[in-house]
Amino acid sequence: MSQLDFYTNPQSRGRMIRWMLEETGADYETHILTYNDTMKSEDYLAINPMGKVPAIVHDGRVVTECAAICAYLADVFPEAALAPAVDDRASYYRWLFFAAGPLEAATVNRAFGFVVPADRERAVGYGTFEHVMDTLDMRLSESPYITGDHFTAADVYVGSHVIWGIKFNMVETRASFQDYAEKLVVRPAFIRANQLDEEAAA
Ligand SMILES: N[C@@H](CCC(=O)N[C@@H](CS)C(=O)NCC(=O)O)C(=O)O
């Protein structure tokens, strides 16, 4: 019997991983950590020295970083069919890493008012916020899911950025983003995950 521990706070990126865990159907134990308190405890820093959530520990193996956790869970629970076949992962890796790198950096920098000087855009991984929005828009306008015709773990991660990005005004409200978000928020696992986190938050 394997052991899966989930460290989170209901008001955090841990929501992405709760959703992913619910998609896998796996049994897991939730540990709610509090900001500036248990998140910085010696015990938790031994799991994630960043003192940030989420993290998972699966049979003694630690995984941090939401995109990595999504990819890992898809691999260790293959029965949930959340990762494409290995030789069909070009889009899967591409968009997972696009979201963890350029999309995350562009949206957070913009939200906090960091402005890349125009003459430095070439040196910044995401270039410009608009360019990132246009690229994601192009992809979601041509494909029902981020990797193609099927829902995968990459949709949990990219979709989380889009769903919560629209909600918190961190991504633009474009038609392709809204259509994509509408498709995802009706998934039973998404609904269950949100209920669990709302209960935990209360
Ligand atoms: N790159 C990390 C980001 C994790 C992160 O920044 N988590 C925030 C909550 S959304 C956190 O734990 N902040 C607590 C702190 O820094 O003290 C990931 O993708 O998992």
The ligand as an SDF file (V2000), in Angstrom:
LIG
                    3D

 20 19  0  0  0  0  0  0  0  0999 V2000
    7.0470   27.5510   -8.0810 N   0  0  0  0  0  0  0  0  0  0  0  0
    6.2400   27.0370   -7.0110 C   0  0  0  0  0  0  0  0  0  0  0  0
    5.5300   28.1980   -6.3500 C   0  0  0  0  0  0  0  0  0  0  0  0
    5.0390   27.8580   -4.9680 C   0  0  0  0  0  0  0  0  0  0  0  0
    4.5900   29.0980   -4.2270 C   0  0  0  0  0  0  0  0  0  0  0  0
    5.0560   30.2240   -4.4870 O   0  0  0  0  0  0  0  0  0  0  0  0
    3.6900   28.8970   -3.2770 N   0  0  0  0  0  0  0  0  0  0  0  0
    3.2320   29.9990   -2.4360 C   0  0  0  0  0  0  0  0  0  0  0  0
    1.7080   29.9280   -2.3170 C   0  0  0  0  0  0  0  0  0  0  0  0
    0.8940   30.0540   -3.8820 S   0  0  0  0  0  0  0  0  0  0  0  0
    3.7780   29.8390   -1.0320 C   0  0  0  0  0  0  0  0  0  0  0  0
    3.8410   28.7380   -0.5270 O   0  0  0  0  0  0  0  0  0  0  0  0
    4.1780   30.9440   -0.3910 N   0  0  0  0  0  0  0  0  0  0  0  0
    4.6040   30.9080    0.9920 C   0  0  0  0  0  0  0  0  0  0  0  0
    5.9010   31.6290    1.2310 C   0  0  0  0  0  0  0  0  0  0  0  0
    6.6450   31.8920    0.2950 O   0  0  0  0  0  0  0  0  0  0  0  0
    6.1610   31.9050    2.3870 O   0  0  0  0  0  0  0  0  0  0  0  0
    5.2460   25.9910   -7.5620 C   0  0  0  0  0  0  0  0  0  0  0  0
    4.9230   26.0070   -8.7380 O   0  0  0  0  0  0  0  0  0  0  0  0
    4.8370   25.1010   -6.7920 O   0  0  0  0  0  0  0  0  0  0  0  0
  1  2  1  0
  2  3  1  0
  2 18  1  0
  3  4  1  0
  4  5  1  0
  5  6  2  0
  5  7  1  0
  7  8  1  0
  8  9  1  0
  8 11  1  0
  9 10  1  0
 11 12  2  0
 11 13  1  0
 13 14  1  0
 14 15  1  0
 15 16  2  0
 15 17  1  0
 18 19  2  0
 18 20  1  0
M  END
$$$$
